[in-house]
């Protein structure tokens, strides 16, 4: 039971943190919808992700595990379908400059925004899991 509660809290906080960092992730600011979306994400991660992992075993073996991120992208996409309160939208990156390196501004499409959101969300949940192990 503690594991399920921990997964729920980690997913909810990681989703909120991702929505604060990436402008393409739109989530209501109230805490009740945030908890509901975190609950749905946790259910998807606990039930749908293992099923998809089993289905994608041949492709995952052929690509040496590089396609495993696709499973997380599918789960986040399913989240946006099941719960219309969370939206992942295209957005414009304003560009960046640091130490003589320049990244020009460009448009982020829906698919790329979905992939970036998945990477950031997975990054945060992995950090939270590692911190809770000690």
Phi, psi and omega in degrees: 000321179297324180297317181293319178295319178297316177300316180299313181294318180296315180294320180295313181292321178295323178293318177296316180296320177296321179292335178282333184268316185260122183290346180278352180261117183245118180229142177301148184279349180284154185279332180294311177296327179296317177295322179295315179295321176296323177296314180296317178299320179295319177297317178297319180291328182275334184248307187285320182300315177297324178295315178295325178298319178293319180294328184266011181304313181299317180292322180295321178292318181295329182258013180056036175086003183287342182266001181298336177294335179297327178297317178294323178297318179297319180296317179293322176297317176298324177299317180291333177283315183289327183234103182290352178293329178263131181230138172246121188238156171293153181208169181253127174275127187281353182094166181206152177222132177207121175057036179092347177271134183235128172250115184289158176293146177205166182267133177262121181282175181299313182296315180294322177296321177296318179292316179296317178300317180296316179298315181293316179298316178294321178301312181294316180295323177295320177298315181297320178295318179294322179292328182280346180289334185262000000 
